[in-house]
Amino acid sequence: MDMTLAELLTAARQRLGTLALGALVGALAAGGAAALLPASYTASATAYVRVDVPSQGTDQTESYYAASQLANQKAEAFVPVFTSQAVARQVVDSLGLDTSPSALSQSVSVAHTSDTLTITVSATADSPQQARALADEVVNRAAAEIERLEGQGSPVNVVPMSSADASGLARSPAPARLVVLGALVGIILAYTWVVVRRSLDTTVRSVAEVPPEIGAGALGLVPESAELGRGRGSRSADGPAEERLRMLRTALRRTGAGAGRGTLVVASAGRAEGRTTVATGLARVMALAGHRVVLVEGDLRSPVLSEVLDLGRRPGLVDLLVGRAALGQALAPTAVAGLEVLPAGLTTANPSELLGSTRMADLLAELTADRVVVIDSPPLGEVTDGVVLAGGHDTVLVARAGATTQDRLREAALAVEQGGGSVVGTVVNRVAQPRRGRSARRRTAS
């Protein structure tokens, strides 16, 4: 999918660790390459073009001017001499080098800046010592060759001005520059990977990414919260999470679902998406608002409410449906006034049949006469139990941020509708909330 500039910046901010790792890996790789690659060194020596001015009385201004003009012209003309084969041959012989004059000439560069009387010779070699020796010897041999070409009577001559020993030494490849370049390349590759992965990612990460065709769209979000996760919504959470549950309660009122009485099914496409946490938290804040609420555990295959709410071994929904217990025996009170829990109770081999039975319908009719019933449904994408429970009732879908895909959410909504239920909207669970001035730490929540 196409990403806006804001989304690109958000992706970079959320993956700073990945970018830092990319920079580190790139820098280390470049440092290793710098250590393994053969190095070359470049040293520079400077020659000066001098013109002897004969004494012609007290005023020699014109003579000096003419000499400077001549020297500048000669400096430009002398540049090819420094890289000539004759000079290169003399340098090879003088230093006893195991190379050809042509190869030596290619390792030497000469520069002359207009309106100056200096010529800079740069020589490249495999060692600093050899590079300095080459630069100095090229200047010396070129000076001798120019003197030969100009003749001994010429007022123009070239003299060494600055030895290569006094100049800086350039190493190629430069380790520091290579490491910086490697870090930049690592960041670019890491960011490209982040953007590509984000572009191909179809998971729901925020309320804006909930498909609008599912019920009323997004009803709200529940942020990551360690407190909320530990209690599975059964006790008050930190401020942001608790406030979001209240906002969800208000949003449901606007849709007409769970407004004082009736049945509300809380479902998800798969497991570990926070369905139980949202159902329990929603039932609790509804009871705190003054409603009589019954939280029914509809997941008869993997029940957790008895353990989460510390109810112990007691009759539950299965016991009621098979006639082994009365409603008063199965309903468990909680510390929240107005909130009761109907756990799963005994295990059963045919949960779908029990949940779709006439007795289940009669039980819900009895409970909703003066209560709001919130059902913690089994995953819609794994078994038919959830579809059976959602039939004829309002259903809230729970999507886990960064885990539930839009397609799975659509499939879950379609399953509810095909089963005769109605999806009122979606809650995005475990949304990372940024703190002021820095990104929020990721905390575990159900």
ZAFI-472961 format. One record per residue (C-alpha): residue number from 1; residue in one letter; x, y, z. Coordinates in nm, 2 decimals. Example, Ala and Ser with C-alpha at 12.3 -4.5 7.8 and 13.67 -1.06 7.14 Angstrom:
residues 2
seq|type|xx|yy|zz
1|a|1.23|-0.45|0.78
2|s|1.37|-0.11|0.71
This chain:
residues 446
seq|type|xx|yy|zz
1|m|0.00|0.00|0.00
2|d|0.11|0.36|-0.05
3|m|0.25|0.54|0.25
4|t|0.23|0.91|0.33
5|l|0.52|1.12|0.45
6|a|0.38|1.11|0.80
7|e|0.36|0.73|0.79
8|l|0.72|0.71|0.67
9|l|0.83|0.93|0.95
10|t|0.63|0.73|1.20
11|a|0.78|0.41|1.07
12|a|1.13|0.55|1.12
13|r|1.05|0.67|1.47
14|q|0.90|0.33|1.57
15|r|1.20|0.14|1.43
16|l|1.49|0.35|1.57
17|g|1.64|0.04|1.71
18|t|1.64|-0.13|1.37
19|l|1.80|0.18|1.21
20|a|2.06|0.19|1.48
21|l|2.14|-0.18|1.42
22|g|2.17|-0.12|1.05
23|a|2.41|0.17|1.11
24|l|2.62|-0.05|1.35
25|v|2.63|-0.34|1.11
26|g|2.72|-0.11|0.81
27|a|2.99|0.06|1.01
28|l|3.14|-0.28|1.13
29|a|3.13|-0.42|0.77
30|a|3.30|-0.11|0.64
31|g|3.56|-0.12|0.91
32|g|3.63|-0.48|0.83
33|a|3.66|-0.40|0.46
34|a|3.90|-0.11|0.54
35|a|4.12|-0.35|0.73
36|l|4.12|-0.62|0.46
37|l|4.14|-0.40|0.15
38|p|4.49|-0.31|0.03
39|a|4.58|0.04|0.13
40|s|4.76|0.31|-0.07
41|y|4.91|0.63|0.05
42|t|4.95|0.97|-0.12
43|a|5.22|1.22|-0.02
44|s|5.27|1.57|-0.17
45|a|5.58|1.78|-0.23
46|t|5.60|2.14|-0.36
47|a|5.84|2.29|-0.61
48|y|5.89|2.67|-0.67
49|v|5.96|2.83|-1.01
50|r|6.23|3.10|-0.97
51|v|6.35|3.36|-1.22
52|d|6.68|3.53|-1.15
53|v|6.65|3.91|-1.19
54|p|6.98|4.08|-1.29
55|s|7.07|4.40|-1.10
56|q|6.98|4.71|-1.32
57|g|7.01|5.00|-1.08
58|t|6.79|5.10|-0.79
59|d|6.45|5.07|-0.95
60|q|6.38|4.71|-1.04
61|t|6.00|4.72|-1.03
62|e|5.96|4.65|-1.40
63|s|6.23|4.38|-1.39
64|y|6.05|4.19|-1.10
65|y|5.72|4.22|-1.28
66|a|5.85|4.08|-1.60
67|a|6.02|3.80|-1.41
68|s|5.70|3.71|-1.23
69|q|5.51|3.70|-1.55
70|l|5.78|3.48|-1.71
71|a|5.79|3.25|-1.41
72|n|5.41|3.20|-1.42
73|q|5.42|3.11|-1.79
74|k|5.71|2.88|-1.73
75|a|5.54|2.70|-1.44
76|e|5.25|2.61|-1.66
77|a|5.49|2.49|-1.93
78|f|5.69|2.28|-1.68
79|v|5.40|2.07|-1.56
80|p|5.43|1.80|-1.84
81|v|5.80|1.76|-1.75
82|f|5.72|1.63|-1.40
83|t|5.52|1.34|-1.55
84|s|5.74|1.28|-1.85
85|q|5.90|0.94|-1.92
86|a|6.25|1.09|-1.89
87|v|6.18|1.20|-1.53
88|a|6.00|0.88|-1.44
89|r|6.30|0.68|-1.57
90|q|6.54|0.88|-1.36
91|v|6.33|0.83|-1.05
92|v|6.31|0.45|-1.11
93|d|6.68|0.43|-1.14
94|s|6.75|0.66|-0.85
95|l|6.53|0.48|-0.60
96|g|6.59|0.13|-0.75
97|l|6.22|0.07|-0.80
98|d|6.08|-0.25|-0.94
99|t|5.84|-0.09|-1.18
100|s|5.83|0.07|-1.53
101|p|5.85|0.44|-1.60
102|s|5.50|0.43|-1.75
103|a|5.35|0.27|-1.44
104|l|5.54|0.52|-1.22
105|s|5.40|0.81|-1.42
106|q|5.05|0.69|-1.37
107|s|5.10|0.71|-0.99
108|v|5.21|1.07|-1.00
109|s|4.99|1.37|-1.05
110|v|5.10|1.73|-1.09
111|a|4.90|2.05|-1.02
112|h|4.97|2.42|-1.09
113|t|4.73|2.69|-0.99
114|s|4.72|2.99|-1.23
115|d|4.90|3.31|-1.11
116|t|5.11|3.11|-0.87
117|l|5.47|3.00|-0.89
118|t|5.44|2.67|-0.72
119|i|5.39|2.32|-0.86
120|t|5.25|2.05|-0.64
121|v|5.35|1.69|-0.70
122|s|5.14|1.41|-0.55
123|a|5.27|1.05|-0.55
124|t|5.08|0.74|-0.46
125|a|5.25|0.42|-0.32
126|d|5.19|0.12|-0.11
127|s|5.36|0.26|0.20
128|p|5.39|0.61|0.35
129|q|5.77|0.61|0.32
130|q|5.77|0.52|-0.04
131|a|5.50|0.78|-0.13
132|r|5.71|1.05|0.04
133|a|6.03|0.94|-0.13
134|l|5.86|0.93|-0.47
135|a|5.71|1.28|-0.44
136|d|6.05|1.43|-0.33
137|e|6.25|1.25|-0.59
138|v|6.01|1.35|-0.87
139|v|6.06|1.72|-0.77
140|n|6.44|1.68|-0.76
141|r|6.46|1.49|-1.10
142|a|6.22|1.73|-1.27
143|a|6.42|2.03|-1.15
144|a|6.73|1.87|-1.29
145|e|6.56|1.79|-1.62
146|i|6.42|2.14|-1.66
147|e|6.77|2.28|-1.60
148|r|6.90|2.06|-1.87
149|l|6.62|2.16|-2.11
150|e|6.65|2.53|-2.03
151|g|7.02|2.54|-2.04
152|q|7.26|2.65|-1.78
153|g|7.24|3.01|-1.88
154|s|6.86|3.03|-1.83
155|p|6.74|3.27|-1.56
156|v|6.45|3.02|-1.49
157|n|6.50|2.73|-1.26
158|v|6.29|2.50|-1.03
159|v|6.38|2.45|-0.67
160|p|6.22|2.22|-0.40
161|m|6.00|2.44|-0.18
162|s|5.83|2.19|0.06
163|s|5.94|1.83|0.13
164|a|5.68|1.55|0.13
165|d|5.79|1.48|0.49
166|a|5.63|1.81|0.60
167|s|5.30|1.75|0.42
168|g|5.00|1.55|0.54
169|l|4.95|1.19|0.43
170|a|4.63|1.07|0.27
171|r|4.53|0.70|0.30
172|s|4.30|0.53|0.05
173|p|4.06|0.40|0.14
174|a|4.02|0.63|0.43
175|p|3.90|0.42|0.73
176|a|3.70|0.69|0.90
177|r|3.53|0.79|0.57
178|l|3.46|0.43|0.49
179|v|3.31|0.36|0.83
180|v|3.08|0.67|0.80
181|l|2.98|0.57|0.45
182|g|2.91|0.21|0.57
183|a|2.69|0.34|0.86
184|l|2.49|0.55|0.61
185|v|2.44|0.26|0.37
186|g|2.34|0.05|0.67
187|i|2.08|0.30|0.77
188|i|1.94|0.33|0.42
189|l|1.92|-0.05|0.38
190|a|1.75|-0.09|0.72
191|y|1.50|0.19|0.65
192|t|1.43|0.04|0.31
193|w|1.36|-0.29|0.48
194|v|1.13|-0.12|0.74
195|v|0.94|0.06|0.46
196|v|0.90|-0.25|0.25
197|r|0.78|-0.45|0.55
198|r|0.54|-0.18|0.65
199|s|0.41|-0.15|0.30
200|l|0.34|-0.52|0.28
201|d|0.20|-0.53|0.63
202|t|-0.18|-0.56|0.63
203|t|-0.22|-0.59|1.01
204|v|-0.44|-0.34|1.19
205|r|-0.22|-0.11|1.39
206|s|-0.46|0.17|1.47
207|v|-0.83|0.26|1.46
208|a|-0.77|0.43|1.12
209|e|-0.68|0.09|0.97
210|v|-1.00|-0.09|1.07
211|p|-1.20|-0.16|0.75
212|p|-1.48|0.09|0.76
213|e|-1.73|-0.16|0.61
214|i|-1.72|-0.37|0.93
215|g|-2.02|-0.26|1.14
216|a|-1.98|0.10|1.25
217|g|-1.60|0.08|1.19
218|a|-1.37|0.14|1.48
219|l|-1.54|0.18|1.82
220|g|-1.21|0.27|2.00
221|l|-0.88|0.14|2.12
222|v|-0.73|-0.02|2.43
223|p|-0.37|0.08|2.49
224|e|-0.09|-0.16|2.61
225|s|-0.12|-0.19|2.98
226|a|0.07|-0.42|3.22
227|e|-0.20|-0.36|3.49
228|l|-0.48|-0.44|3.25
229|g|-0.31|-0.75|3.13
230|r|-0.23|-0.89|3.47
231|g|-0.59|-0.87|3.58
232|r|-0.74|-0.95|3.24
233|g|-0.96|-0.64|3.28
234|s|-1.11|-0.76|3.61
235|r|-0.97|-0.47|3.82
236|s|-0.90|-0.10|3.76
237|a|-0.61|-0.04|3.52
238|d|-0.38|0.26|3.48
239|g|-0.54|0.59|3.38
240|p|-0.51|0.57|3.00
241|a|-0.64|0.21|2.97
242|e|-0.92|0.27|3.21
243|e|-1.03|0.58|3.04
244|r|-1.03|0.40|2.70
245|l|-1.26|0.13|2.85
246|r|-1.50|0.40|2.96
247|m|-1.49|0.56|2.61
248|l|-1.57|0.22|2.46
249|r|-1.87|0.19|2.69
250|t|-1.99|0.53|2.57
251|a|-1.93|0.44|2.21
252|l|-2.14|0.12|2.25
253|r|-2.42|0.33|2.40
254|r|-2.43|0.54|2.09
255|t|-2.48|0.23|1.88
256|g|-2.76|0.11|2.11
257|a|-2.57|-0.21|2.20
258|g|-2.56|-0.30|2.57
259|a|-2.77|-0.01|2.67
260|g|-2.90|-0.12|3.01
261|r|-3.00|-0.47|2.89
262|g|-2.95|-0.72|2.61
263|t|-2.67|-0.94|2.50
264|l|-2.33|-0.82|2.38
265|v|-2.08|-1.08|2.23
266|v|-1.71|-0.99|2.24
267|a|-1.53|-1.20|1.98
268|s|-1.20|-1.21|1.79
269|a|-1.07|-1.38|1.48
270|g|-0.81|-1.58|1.67
271|r|-0.66|-1.64|2.02
272|a|-0.43|-1.41|2.21
273|e|-0.58|-1.09|2.07
274|g|-0.72|-0.96|2.40
275|r|-1.08|-1.07|2.37
276|t|-1.11|-1.18|2.73
277|t|-0.94|-0.87|2.86
278|v|-1.18|-0.64|2.66
279|a|-1.49|-0.84|2.76
280|t|-1.40|-0.84|3.13
281|g|-1.30|-0.48|3.14
282|l|-1.61|-0.37|2.95
283|a|-1.84|-0.57|3.18
284|r|-1.66|-0.41|3.48
285|v|-1.70|-0.05|3.37
286|m|-2.06|-0.11|3.27
287|a|-2.13|-0.23|3.62
288|l|-1.94|0.07|3.76
289|a|-2.18|0.29|3.56
290|g|-2.48|0.14|3.75
291|h|-2.59|-0.15|3.53
292|r|-2.65|-0.50|3.64
293|v|-2.40|-0.70|3.43
294|v|-2.34|-1.07|3.39
295|l|-2.01|-1.18|3.23
296|v|-2.06|-1.52|3.06
297|e|-1.77|-1.74|2.96
298|g|-1.86|-1.87|2.62
299|d|-1.53|-2.03|2.55
300|l|-1.61|-2.38|2.68
301|r|-1.30|-2.54|2.52
302|s|-1.03|-2.32|2.68
303|p|-1.20|-2.15|2.99
304|v|-0.99|-1.90|3.19
305|l|-1.23|-1.69|3.39
306|s|-1.24|-1.91|3.70
307|e|-0.86|-1.89|3.73
308|v|-0.84|-1.52|3.64
309|l|-1.11|-1.42|3.88
310|d|-1.01|-1.67|4.14
311|l|-1.35|-1.83|4.15
312|g|-1.23|-2.18|4.24
313|r|-1.41|-2.50|4.13
314|r|-1.78|-2.42|4.10
315|p|-2.08|-2.49|3.87
316|g|-2.10|-2.28|3.55
317|l|-2.26|-2.25|3.21
318|v|-2.22|-2.62|3.12
319|d|-2.38|-2.73|3.45
320|l|-2.68|-2.50|3.39
321|l|-2.73|-2.62|3.03
322|v|-2.72|-2.99|3.12
323|g|-2.94|-2.94|3.42
324|r|-2.68|-3.01|3.69
325|a|-2.71|-2.67|3.87
326|a|-2.95|-2.38|3.92
327|l|-2.88|-2.03|3.81
328|g|-2.82|-1.91|4.16
329|q|-2.55|-2.17|4.21
330|a|-2.37|-2.09|3.89
331|l|-2.36|-1.71|3.91
332|a|-2.05|-1.59|4.10
333|p|-2.05|-1.25|4.26
334|t|-1.74|-1.02|4.22
335|a|-1.59|-0.73|4.42
336|v|-1.75|-0.49|4.17
337|a|-2.11|-0.41|4.27
338|g|-2.36|-0.52|4.01
339|l|-2.12|-0.75|3.83
340|e|-2.16|-1.13|3.83
341|v|-1.97|-1.40|3.64
342|l|-2.10|-1.72|3.49
343|p|-1.79|-1.93|3.43
344|a|-1.77|-2.22|3.19
345|g|-1.80|-2.49|3.46
346|l|-1.76|-2.85|3.36
347|t|-1.59|-2.95|3.03
348|t|-1.80|-3.09|2.76
349|a|-1.75|-3.28|2.44
350|n|-2.02|-3.09|2.24
351|p|-1.98|-2.72|2.31
352|s|-2.13|-2.60|1.98
353|e|-2.45|-2.80|2.04
354|l|-2.49|-2.67|2.40
355|l|-2.43|-2.30|2.30
356|g|-2.68|-2.33|2.01
357|s|-2.94|-2.51|2.22
358|t|-3.29|-2.39|2.33
359|r|-3.17|-2.39|2.69
360|m|-2.90|-2.14|2.60
361|a|-3.15|-1.91|2.44
362|d|-3.38|-1.94|2.73
363|l|-3.10|-1.87|2.97
364|l|-3.00|-1.55|2.79
365|a|-3.36|-1.44|2.77
366|e|-3.39|-1.48|3.15
367|l|-3.06|-1.30|3.22
368|t|-3.13|-1.01|2.98
369|a|-3.47|-0.94|3.14
370|d|-3.30|-0.70|3.38
371|r|-2.93|-0.73|3.30
372|v|-2.67|-0.66|3.04
373|v|-2.50|-0.99|2.93
374|v|-2.15|-0.97|2.80
375|i|-2.03|-1.30|2.65
376|d|-1.66|-1.38|2.62
377|s|-1.68|-1.57|2.28
378|p|-1.44|-1.83|2.15
379|p|-1.23|-1.73|1.85
380|l|-1.44|-1.70|1.53
381|g|-1.17|-1.83|1.30
382|e|-1.10|-2.15|1.48
383|v|-1.43|-2.32|1.58
384|t|-1.80|-2.27|1.51
385|d|-1.88|-2.20|1.88
386|g|-1.83|-1.82|1.84
387|v|-2.05|-1.80|1.53
388|v|-2.32|-1.99|1.72
389|l|-2.30|-1.75|2.01
390|a|-2.31|-1.44|1.79
391|g|-2.62|-1.55|1.61
392|g|-2.90|-1.30|1.67
393|h|-2.68|-1.08|1.89
394|d|-2.47|-0.76|1.87
395|t|-2.10|-0.85|1.84
396|v|-1.79|-0.65|1.91
397|l|-1.48|-0.76|1.73
398|v|-1.14|-0.73|1.90
399|a|-0.83|-0.69|1.68
400|r|-0.48|-0.70|1.83
401|a|-0.27|-0.41|1.70
402|g|0.01|-0.54|1.47
403|a|-0.11|-0.90|1.48
404|t|-0.47|-0.92|1.34
405|t|-0.48|-0.86|0.96
406|q|-0.76|-0.67|0.79
407|d|-0.85|-0.99|0.59
408|r|-0.89|-1.20|0.91
409|l|-1.10|-0.92|1.06
410|r|-1.33|-0.92|0.75
411|e|-1.36|-1.29|0.76
412|a|-1.46|-1.28|1.12
413|a|-1.72|-1.02|1.05
414|l|-1.85|-1.22|0.76
415|a|-1.88|-1.53|0.98
416|v|-2.09|-1.33|1.23
417|e|-2.32|-1.21|0.97
418|q|-2.36|-1.55|0.81
419|g|-2.45|-1.69|1.15
420|g|-2.73|-1.43|1.19
421|g|-2.54|-1.19|1.42
422|s|-2.46|-0.82|1.38
423|v|-2.12|-0.66|1.41
424|v|-2.15|-0.32|1.58
425|g|-1.78|-0.23|1.54
426|t|-1.42|-0.31|1.62
427|v|-1.19|-0.25|1.92
428|v|-0.82|-0.23|1.85
429|n|-0.63|-0.38|2.15
430|r|-0.28|-0.33|2.27
431|v|-0.21|-0.01|2.08
432|a|0.13|0.13|2.17
433|q|0.08|0.48|2.31
434|p|0.37|0.74|2.28
435|r|0.47|0.92|2.59
436|r|0.54|1.29|2.60
437|g|0.88|1.35|2.46
438|r|0.96|0.98|2.39
439|s|0.81|0.66|2.26
440|a|0.62|0.45|2.51
441|r|0.79|0.14|2.63
442|r|0.61|-0.17|2.51
443|r|0.44|-0.35|2.80
444|t|0.28|-0.69|2.82
445|a|-0.10|-0.69|2.81
446|s|-0.36|-0.95|2.72
